[in-house]
Amino acid sequence: MKRIIHIFVCTLGFIICLPSFAQISTQISPERLLNADQEPENWLLYGGDYDSQRHTDLDEITRENADELELKWVWQNRARDGAEQKFEATPLVVDGILYTVGAPNNVVAIDAITGRLFWIYNYVPSLEARLCCGRVNRGLAIHGNSLFMGTIDGKLVKLDSRSGDPEWIIDIAPPEFGYALTLAPLIIDNKVIVGPAGGEYGIRGFIAAYDVDSGEELWRFNTVPGPGEPGFESWEDPEQEAWKIGGGSIWQTGSYDAELNLTYWGVGNPGPDWNGDSRPGDNLYTESVVALNPDTGEIAWHYQFTPHDEMDYDATQAAVLADMVWQGEERKVMLWANRNGVFYVLDRATGEFLLGEPFVSVNWLSGFDDNGRPIRALYPTEEGTFIMPNNQGATNWFAPSYSPVTELMYVPSWLDTFSVYTKRPVVYTPGQQYVGAFPTMALPALGVNAVNQRLPEEGLGAIQAINPQNGEIVWRHMMSNVTDSGVLSTASNLVFAGGREGHFYALDAETGEELWRASLGGQIASGPMSYAIDGKQYVAISAGAGLFVFGLRD
């Protein structure tokens, strides 16, 4: 059952209703999306713009007045099944209207100044939905007067942004086998591009484009190639079966360079996660970034961060694009803080490896060869191997930010984490998790292959500022717990981020000094964003089951 609720507000004593939301135009053309960075008052794409820098040119909120921020309004999501859900979505703001998705698939349109609700669309997913890591959704895409949402039961939904009425719902992949859409779709021209999660269920991942009008599939790129497709030779399986259940999920929205006409997507882990004996070889294109032609889906280049991964280091982070003078030369680069603990700089036109430097404690590699391939130092074993970072990684899907003002990358990080990886047999059963032995931190599992018998201190969360020129940590803002928060940087040299303990911070982008904080009473597991209406700047963040919007005191 799909339900739409229309809400109209009237004044007491007078039958005067506010204008119908259907009268408000939200036309978003491909040209507006291409020039989203020219509309800082809006937030038109999941990452702010196609570069995924999560940086705003708004500057009303500054280092001098950040301590004057106050709560303006809150919207509370209520899941229909009553289950507690993580609120991971980053809102869109279009000409004064805020659109977001409450977990798992409740779309809302809200007045961005007052928090007044215009409409709700409740999508009730199938009971066949299977997710490893929560019934979540990370956001929407907009084109014309239509919104696009992926669902946790493998569907793509098109809604009228003025009314919340569904225009079509199409099947993307079968939920009973573990396929789910948790990412925000990406619009390029007349195409809406998505890919499924489900790497823990033995899916065969893909990235696909659909016509925004008809929903017709226009192309599909298999993140685990089959016979005759480039990269198939990296699955050195004599039975030629492993690739069919090889993983390669898509969690995070891609980026796009219009000048190169390439879109960039990070690919998740191979299956099974923690025992690669059944899938010898590098297992392309898992744990890679792929550069695709958005018109055809053809691959231009790839770079694999963790070949033949057995540590669950999903490469599902944001591909952050920047044009900069890099080590004395003008370059179109890609900045990537990976779950495997290494910060990378790649040439995004060619895929050339330019830099790889750890940003947390790392022992699984000893360096890189001349082609930028990691030199492995450790592997999981039957006795157990102590490996850093742990299976949750140094960072994850939560998005970093790059500021063209400071020329620093701001990365939510987990510090000094470890796991003991122990190989155990694993058998594929359709619809069930296909992972192997879950890594543990228990001391008795440490065997002769453990290279570090000294346990590190308790892993802590931090926001780290990284210099892309050399990978050095410029500053580190420590937290009392690990963080699942994304990051926002501003033209006024602020950085906004949060943590699991529910604190939301404004930091000095140059020094990391904490300038302001608010306690929101729930885990922050989303990316902050900013918008402006009538010259007044707002900052929005989700925490617990609520969306919180802040602005300066009037």
C-alpha positions as CSV (number, residue, x, y, z in Angstrom):
1,M,0.0,0.0,0.0
2,K,1.3,3.4,-0.9
3,R,-0.2,6.4,0.8
4,I,0.0,10.1,0.1
5,I,-0.9,12.7,2.8
6,H,-1.7,16.3,1.7
7,I,-1.5,18.9,4.5
8,F,-3.1,22.3,4.3
9,V,-2.8,24.9,7.1
10,C,-5.6,27.4,7.8
11,T,-5.7,30.2,10.3
12,L,-8.0,29.9,13.3
13,G,-11.1,32.0,13.0
14,F,-10.7,32.5,9.3
15,I,-11.0,29.9,6.5
16,I,-7.9,31.1,4.7
17,C,-5.7,28.3,3.5
18,L,-2.2,28.6,2.2
19,P,-1.7,28.2,-1.5
20,S,-1.8,24.7,-2.9
21,F,1.7,23.2,-3.1
22,A,0.9,22.2,-6.7
23,Q,1.0,25.9,-7.7
24,I,4.7,26.1,-6.7
25,S,7.0,25.3,-9.6
26,T,10.2,23.4,-8.9
27,Q,11.4,22.9,-12.5
28,I,15.0,21.6,-12.4
29,S,16.6,21.4,-15.8
30,P,19.8,19.5,-16.7
31,E,21.4,23.0,-17.1
32,R,20.5,23.9,-13.6
33,L,22.1,20.7,-12.3
34,L,25.2,21.4,-14.4
35,N,25.5,24.8,-12.8
36,A,24.4,23.8,-9.3
37,D,27.5,25.5,-7.8
38,Q,26.1,28.8,-9.1
39,E,23.0,28.4,-6.9
40,P,24.4,28.3,-3.3
41,E,21.0,29.1,-1.9
42,N,19.8,25.7,-3.2
43,W,21.1,22.2,-2.7
44,L,20.2,20.4,-5.9
45,L,22.2,17.2,-5.8
46,Y,23.1,14.7,-3.1
47,G,26.7,16.0,-2.9
48,G,25.8,19.6,-3.4
49,D,27.0,19.6,-7.0
50,Y,28.4,17.1,-9.5
51,D,31.9,17.4,-7.9
52,S,30.6,15.9,-4.6
53,Q,32.7,18.5,-2.7
54,R,29.9,19.2,-0.2
55,H,31.1,22.8,0.0
56,T,28.9,25.8,0.1
57,D,29.7,29.4,-1.1
58,L,27.2,30.7,1.5
59,D,29.0,32.9,4.1
60,E,26.5,34.5,6.4
61,I,27.5,32.1,9.2
62,T,31.1,32.8,10.1
63,R,33.7,31.9,12.6
64,E,32.8,35.0,14.5
65,N,29.1,34.4,14.8
66,A,28.8,30.6,14.7
67,D,28.2,30.6,18.5
68,E,24.9,32.4,17.7
69,L,23.4,29.5,15.9
70,E,20.0,28.3,17.2
71,L,17.5,25.7,16.3
72,K,14.8,26.9,13.9
73,W,12.7,23.8,13.4
74,V,12.7,20.0,13.6
75,W,10.9,17.4,11.5
76,Q,10.5,13.9,13.2
77,N,10.3,10.9,11.0
78,R,8.1,8.1,12.2
79,A,8.7,4.7,10.5
80,R,5.4,3.0,9.8
81,D,6.6,-0.3,11.2
82,G,7.6,1.3,14.5
83,A,11.2,0.0,14.2
84,E,14.1,2.4,15.1
85,Q,15.9,3.4,11.9
86,K,19.0,5.4,11.1
87,F,18.2,8.7,9.4
88,E,20.9,8.9,6.7
89,A,19.4,11.1,4.1
90,T,20.9,14.5,3.0
91,P,18.0,16.8,2.0
92,L,17.6,18.6,-1.3
93,V,16.5,22.3,-1.2
94,V,14.9,23.7,-4.3
95,D,13.6,27.3,-4.4
96,G,12.5,27.3,-0.7
97,I,11.2,23.8,-0.6
98,L,13.1,21.0,1.3
99,Y,12.7,17.4,0.2
100,T,14.1,14.5,2.2
101,V,13.6,10.8,2.9
102,G,12.8,9.4,6.4
103,A,13.8,5.8,6.9
104,P,13.1,3.6,5.2
105,N,11.2,5.3,2.3
106,N,9.0,8.1,3.5
107,V,9.4,11.2,1.2
108,V,8.4,14.6,2.5
109,A,8.2,18.1,1.1
110,I,8.7,20.8,3.8
111,D,8.7,24.6,3.8
112,A,12.5,25.3,4.3
113,I,11.9,28.4,6.4
114,T,9.2,27.3,8.9
115,G,9.3,23.5,8.8
116,R,5.6,23.3,7.7
117,L,4.9,20.0,6.0
118,F,3.4,20.1,2.5
119,W,3.0,16.4,1.8
120,I,4.2,12.9,2.8
121,Y,4.6,9.9,0.5
122,N,4.9,6.7,2.4
123,Y,6.2,3.8,0.4
124,V,5.8,0.4,2.2
125,P,8.5,-2.0,1.1
126,S,8.1,-5.6,0.5
127,L,8.7,-8.0,3.4
128,E,11.2,-9.7,1.0
129,A,13.7,-6.8,1.5
130,R,17.0,-7.9,3.0
131,L,19.6,-5.5,4.2
132,C,22.9,-6.1,6.0
133,C,23.2,-2.7,7.7
134,G,19.8,-1.1,8.4
135,R,16.6,-0.1,6.6
136,V,18.0,3.2,5.3
137,N,17.9,5.7,2.5
138,R,20.4,8.4,1.7
139,G,18.4,10.8,-0.4
140,L,16.6,11.9,-3.6
141,A,17.3,13.2,-7.0
142,I,15.3,15.8,-8.9
143,H,14.6,16.5,-12.5
144,G,12.0,18.8,-13.9
145,N,9.0,18.5,-11.5
146,S,9.9,15.0,-10.5
147,L,11.7,13.4,-7.6
148,F,13.4,10.0,-7.8
149,M,13.9,7.6,-4.9
150,G,15.4,4.1,-4.6
151,T,13.7,1.7,-2.2
152,I,15.0,-1.0,0.1
153,D,13.1,-3.7,-1.9
154,G,14.9,-2.9,-5.2
155,K,12.6,-0.5,-6.9
156,L,13.0,3.0,-8.4
157,V,10.1,5.5,-7.7
158,K,9.3,8.7,-9.6
159,L,7.1,11.2,-7.8
160,D,5.6,14.5,-8.7
161,S,7.5,17.0,-6.6
162,R,4.5,19.3,-6.3
163,S,2.0,16.8,-4.9
164,G,3.9,13.6,-3.9
165,D,1.8,11.6,-6.4
166,P,3.7,8.6,-7.8
167,E,4.3,8.8,-11.6
168,W,5.8,5.3,-12.0
169,I,7.5,2.6,-10.0
170,I,9.8,0.2,-11.7
171,D,11.6,-3.0,-10.6
172,I,15.4,-2.7,-10.6
173,A,16.5,-6.0,-8.9
174,P,14.8,-8.8,-6.9
175,P,14.9,-8.1,-3.1
176,E,14.6,-11.7,-2.1
177,F,18.2,-12.2,-3.3
178,G,19.5,-9.3,-1.3
179,Y,19.3,-6.4,-3.8
180,A,18.3,-3.1,-2.3
181,L,18.6,0.6,-3.3
182,T,19.8,2.7,-0.4
183,L,21.7,5.5,-2.3
184,A,20.4,8.8,-3.7
185,P,20.1,8.5,-7.5
186,L,22.2,10.7,-9.8
187,I,20.6,12.6,-12.7
188,I,22.7,13.3,-15.8
189,D,20.8,14.8,-18.8
190,N,17.7,12.6,-19.3
191,K,19.0,9.7,-17.3
192,V,18.6,8.6,-13.7
193,I,21.5,6.4,-12.6
194,V,21.5,4.0,-9.7
195,G,23.1,0.8,-8.4
196,P,22.1,-1.8,-5.8
197,A,23.5,-2.6,-2.3
198,G,23.6,-6.3,-1.3
199,G,27.3,-7.3,-1.4
200,E,26.8,-9.4,1.8
201,Y,24.1,-11.5,0.0
202,G,26.1,-12.7,-3.0
203,I,24.5,-10.3,-5.5
204,R,26.1,-9.5,-8.9
205,G,26.3,-5.7,-8.7
206,F,25.7,-3.2,-11.5
207,I,25.3,0.5,-12.3
208,A,22.3,1.2,-14.6
209,A,20.8,4.3,-16.3
210,Y,17.0,4.7,-16.8
211,D,15.1,7.2,-18.9
212,V,13.6,9.9,-16.6
213,D,10.4,10.0,-18.5
214,S,9.6,6.4,-19.3
215,G,11.7,4.4,-16.8
216,E,13.2,2.4,-19.7
217,E,16.6,1.0,-18.9
218,L,19.1,2.7,-21.3
219,W,22.3,0.9,-20.3
220,R,23.8,-1.4,-17.6
221,F,27.4,-1.7,-16.5
222,N,28.1,-4.9,-14.5
223,T,30.5,-4.2,-11.6
224,V,31.3,-7.9,-11.7
225,P,32.0,-8.7,-15.3
226,G,30.9,-11.8,-17.0
227,P,32.4,-13.8,-19.9
228,G,33.4,-11.5,-22.8
229,E,33.3,-8.3,-20.6
230,P,36.4,-6.4,-19.8
231,G,37.8,-7.5,-16.4
232,F,36.4,-11.0,-16.4
233,E,39.9,-12.4,-16.5
234,S,40.4,-11.1,-13.0
235,W,38.0,-13.8,-11.7
236,E,40.4,-16.7,-11.9
237,D,37.8,-19.3,-11.0
238,P,38.2,-22.5,-13.0
239,E,34.5,-23.4,-12.5
240,Q,33.5,-19.9,-13.7
241,E,30.8,-19.6,-11.1
242,A,32.2,-17.1,-8.5
243,W,31.5,-14.0,-10.6
244,K,27.8,-14.8,-10.7
245,I,27.6,-14.2,-6.9
246,G,30.6,-11.9,-6.7
247,G,29.2,-8.8,-4.9
248,G,30.3,-5.4,-6.1
249,S,27.5,-3.4,-4.5
250,I,26.8,0.4,-4.9
251,W,26.1,2.4,-1.8
252,Q,27.1,5.9,-2.6
253,T,26.0,8.4,-5.3
254,G,28.4,8.9,-8.1
255,S,30.1,12.2,-9.3
256,Y,30.2,13.7,-12.8
257,D,32.7,15.7,-14.9
258,A,30.7,17.3,-17.8
259,E,33.9,18.4,-19.6
260,L,35.3,14.9,-19.7
261,N,31.8,13.4,-19.9
262,L,32.7,10.8,-17.3
263,T,30.7,9.7,-14.2
264,Y,32.6,8.1,-11.3
265,W,31.3,5.4,-8.9
266,G,32.8,3.5,-6.0
267,V,32.2,-0.2,-5.9
268,G,31.8,-2.4,-2.8
269,N,33.2,-5.7,-1.6
270,P,33.5,-9.0,-3.4
271,G,31.5,-12.0,-2.1
272,P,32.1,-13.7,0.1
273,D,33.5,-10.9,2.3
274,W,36.1,-12.6,4.5
275,N,37.2,-15.7,2.6
276,G,38.4,-15.2,-1.0
277,D,39.5,-18.8,-1.6
278,S,36.5,-19.4,-3.9
279,R,37.3,-16.3,-6.0
280,P,41.0,-16.2,-6.8
281,G,42.3,-13.2,-8.7
282,D,41.8,-9.4,-8.3
283,N,38.0,-9.7,-8.5
284,L,37.3,-6.6,-10.6
285,Y,35.6,-4.2,-10.3
286,T,35.0,-4.7,-6.6
287,E,36.9,-2.3,-4.3
288,S,37.4,0.0,-7.3
289,V,36.4,3.4,-8.7
290,V,35.0,3.1,-12.2
291,A,34.9,6.0,-14.7
292,L,31.9,5.5,-17.1
293,N,30.6,7.3,-20.2
294,P,27.1,8.3,-19.0
295,D,25.7,8.1,-22.5
296,T,26.6,4.5,-23.1
297,G,27.8,3.0,-19.7
298,E,31.1,2.0,-21.3
299,I,34.1,2.0,-19.0
300,A,36.9,4.5,-19.6
301,W,39.2,3.5,-16.8
302,H,39.3,2.0,-13.3
303,Y,41.5,2.0,-10.3
304,Q,41.3,-0.8,-7.7
305,F,42.1,0.3,-4.2
306,T,42.2,-3.2,-2.6
307,P,42.7,-6.1,-5.0
308,H,41.3,-9.5,-3.9
309,D,39.8,-7.9,-0.8
310,E,39.2,-10.2,2.2
311,M,38.8,-7.4,4.8
312,D,35.5,-5.9,3.7
313,Y,37.0,-2.5,2.7
314,D,34.1,-1.4,0.5
315,A,35.2,1.4,-1.9
316,T,31.8,3.1,-1.5
317,Q,33.1,6.5,-0.5
318,A,32.4,9.7,-2.5
319,A,34.5,10.5,-5.5
320,V,35.5,14.1,-4.7
321,L,36.5,16.0,-7.9
322,A,38.7,19.1,-7.8
323,D,40.6,21.2,-10.3
324,M,43.8,22.3,-8.6
325,V,47.5,23.0,-9.0
326,W,48.7,19.6,-7.7
327,Q,52.5,19.5,-7.0
328,G,53.0,22.4,-9.4
329,E,50.9,21.2,-12.3
330,E,47.3,22.1,-13.2
331,R,45.3,18.8,-12.9
332,K,41.8,17.5,-12.8
333,V,42.1,15.2,-9.8
334,M,39.9,12.9,-7.8
335,L,40.4,12.9,-4.0
336,W,39.4,9.7,-2.2
337,A,39.7,8.8,1.5
338,N,39.2,5.0,1.4
339,R,37.8,2.6,3.9
340,N,41.1,0.7,3.7
341,G,42.8,3.6,5.6
342,V,44.6,5.2,2.6
343,F,44.0,8.7,1.2
344,Y,44.4,8.7,-2.6
345,V,44.8,11.3,-5.3
346,L,44.1,10.1,-8.9
347,D,44.1,11.8,-12.2
348,R,40.4,11.7,-13.1
349,A,40.9,12.0,-16.8
350,T,43.1,8.9,-17.0
351,G,42.9,7.1,-13.7
352,E,46.6,7.6,-13.1
353,F,47.7,6.9,-9.5
354,L,49.3,10.1,-8.1
355,L,49.4,9.7,-4.3
356,G,48.5,7.1,-1.6
357,E,49.1,7.9,2.0
358,P,47.6,6.3,5.2
359,F,45.4,8.7,7.2
360,V,44.9,6.2,10.1
361,S,46.9,3.3,11.5
362,V,47.3,0.7,8.6
363,N,49.3,-2.5,8.5
364,W,47.6,-4.5,5.6
365,L,50.0,-3.0,3.0
366,S,53.6,-2.0,2.9
367,G,53.5,0.5,0.1
368,F,52.7,0.7,-3.6
369,D,54.5,-0.5,-6.7
370,D,55.3,1.8,-9.7
371,N,51.8,1.4,-11.1
372,G,50.1,2.4,-7.8
373,R,49.1,-1.2,-7.0
374,P,49.2,-1.8,-3.2
375,I,51.8,-4.2,-1.9
376,R,50.0,-6.6,0.5
377,A,51.6,-7.3,3.8
378,L,48.9,-9.4,5.5
379,Y,46.1,-11.7,4.7
380,P,43.4,-13.4,6.8
381,T,44.4,-16.9,7.9
382,E,42.8,-19.9,9.6
383,E,44.8,-19.1,12.7
384,G,43.7,-15.4,12.7
385,T,45.5,-12.3,11.5
386,F,45.6,-8.9,13.3
387,I,44.9,-6.3,10.6
388,M,44.4,-2.5,10.8
389,P,42.0,-0.9,10.1
390,N,39.2,-3.1,11.2
391,N,36.3,-4.4,9.1
392,Q,34.3,-1.3,9.7
393,G,37.2,0.7,8.0
394,A,38.9,4.0,8.5
395,T,35.9,5.8,7.1
396,N,32.8,4.6,5.3
397,W,30.0,5.8,3.0
398,F,29.6,9.1,5.0
399,A,30.8,11.8,2.8
400,P,33.9,14.0,3.3
401,S,34.2,17.6,2.1
402,Y,36.8,19.5,0.1
403,S,37.1,23.3,0.5
404,P,38.6,25.2,-2.5
405,V,39.1,28.1,0.1
406,T,41.5,26.2,2.4
407,E,42.4,23.5,-0.3
408,L,42.0,20.9,2.4
409,M,40.0,17.6,2.5
410,Y,37.9,17.0,5.6
411,V,37.4,13.3,6.4
412,P,35.3,11.7,9.1
413,S,37.7,9.0,10.4
414,W,37.9,6.0,12.8
415,L,41.4,5.9,14.4
416,D,43.5,3.0,15.5
417,T,40.9,0.3,14.8
418,F,41.7,-3.4,14.2
419,S,40.2,-6.8,13.6
420,V,41.4,-10.3,13.8
421,Y,40.4,-11.9,10.5
422,T,39.9,-15.7,10.6
423,K,39.1,-17.8,7.5
424,R,36.3,-20.3,7.8
425,P,34.4,-22.2,5.0
426,V,31.4,-20.4,3.5
427,V,28.6,-21.7,1.3
428,Y,26.3,-19.6,-0.8
429,T,22.6,-19.9,-0.1
430,P,20.3,-17.6,-2.1
431,G,18.8,-14.9,0.0
432,Q,21.1,-15.5,3.0
433,Q,24.2,-13.6,3.9
434,Y,27.4,-14.8,2.2
435,V,30.3,-13.5,4.2
436,G,32.4,-16.0,6.1
437,A,33.6,-15.8,9.7
438,F,32.8,-12.3,11.2
439,P,36.1,-10.7,12.3
440,T,36.7,-10.4,16.0
441,M,38.9,-8.3,18.3
442,A,39.4,-11.1,20.9
443,L,43.0,-11.7,22.0
444,P,42.9,-15.5,21.9
445,A,42.4,-15.4,18.1
446,L,45.8,-13.8,17.6
447,G,48.0,-16.3,15.9
448,V,51.6,-16.6,14.6
449,N,50.7,-14.3,11.7
450,A,49.8,-11.4,14.0
451,V,52.4,-8.7,13.4
452,N,51.4,-6.5,16.3
453,Q,50.7,-8.1,19.6
454,R,50.2,-4.7,21.3
455,L,46.6,-3.8,21.2
456,P,46.0,-0.2,20.3
457,E,44.1,2.2,22.4
458,E,40.3,2.3,22.1
459,G,39.4,3.5,18.6
460,L,38.1,7.0,18.5
461,G,36.3,9.2,16.0
462,A,37.8,12.3,14.5
463,I,37.3,14.8,11.7
464,Q,40.7,15.1,10.0
465,A,41.9,17.9,7.7
466,I,44.2,16.4,5.0
467,N,46.5,18.3,2.6
468,P,45.9,16.7,-0.9
469,Q,49.4,17.8,-2.0
470,N,51.1,15.3,0.3
471,G,48.5,13.4,2.4
472,E,49.6,15.0,5.6
473,I,47.2,15.5,8.5
474,V,46.9,19.3,9.1
475,W,44.6,19.0,12.1
476,R,42.4,16.5,13.9
477,H,39.3,17.2,15.9
478,M,38.8,14.3,18.3
479,M,35.4,12.9,19.4
480,S,34.5,10.7,22.4
481,N,33.0,8.1,20.1
482,V,33.4,7.0,16.4
483,T,31.5,9.0,13.8
484,D,29.1,8.2,11.0
485,S,28.6,11.8,10.1
486,G,29.4,13.4,6.7
487,V,31.1,16.8,6.6
488,L,30.2,20.3,5.1
489,S,32.7,23.1,4.5
490,T,31.8,26.7,3.8
491,A,33.2,29.7,2.1
492,S,33.5,31.4,5.5
493,N,36.0,28.8,6.7
494,L,33.7,26.6,8.8
495,V,33.4,22.9,8.9
496,F,30.2,21.2,10.1
497,A,30.1,17.6,11.3
498,G,28.8,15.4,14.0
499,G,29.2,12.0,15.8
500,R,27.5,9.0,17.3
501,E,27.1,10.7,20.6
502,G,24.7,13.1,19.0
503,H,26.8,16.3,19.1
504,F,26.8,18.6,16.1
505,Y,29.8,20.8,15.7
506,A,31.0,23.9,13.9
507,L,34.8,23.9,13.5
508,D,37.3,26.4,12.3
509,A,38.3,25.0,8.9
510,E,41.9,26.2,9.2
511,T,42.6,25.0,12.7
512,G,39.9,22.5,13.8
513,E,39.0,24.6,16.8
514,E,35.5,23.9,18.0
515,L,33.4,27.0,17.8
516,W,29.9,25.7,18.6
517,R,28.1,22.6,19.4
518,A,24.5,21.4,19.8
519,S,23.4,18.1,21.4
520,L,20.7,16.6,19.3
521,G,20.0,13.5,21.4
522,G,20.5,10.9,18.7
523,Q,23.2,9.4,16.5
524,I,24.3,11.5,13.5
525,A,24.6,9.3,10.5
526,S,24.1,11.7,7.6
527,G,25.7,14.6,5.8
528,P,25.0,18.2,6.8
529,M,24.0,20.6,4.1
530,S,23.3,24.4,3.8
531,Y,20.9,26.6,2.0
532,A,19.6,30.2,2.1
533,I,16.3,31.9,1.7
534,D,16.0,35.7,1.4
535,G,19.6,36.0,2.3
536,K,19.4,34.0,5.5
537,Q,21.6,30.9,5.7
538,Y,20.5,27.7,7.3
539,V,22.3,24.4,8.1
540,A,20.5,21.1,8.2
541,I,21.5,17.8,9.8
542,S,19.7,14.5,10.6
543,A,20.1,12.9,14.0
544,G,18.2,10.0,15.5
545,A,14.9,10.1,13.8
546,G,14.8,13.9,13.3
547,L,15.9,16.5,10.8
548,F,17.3,19.6,12.6
549,V,17.6,23.0,10.9
550,F,19.8,25.8,12.4
551,G,20.2,29.5,11.6
552,L,21.6,32.6,13.3
553,R,19.5,34.3,16.0
554,D,17.2,37.0,14.5
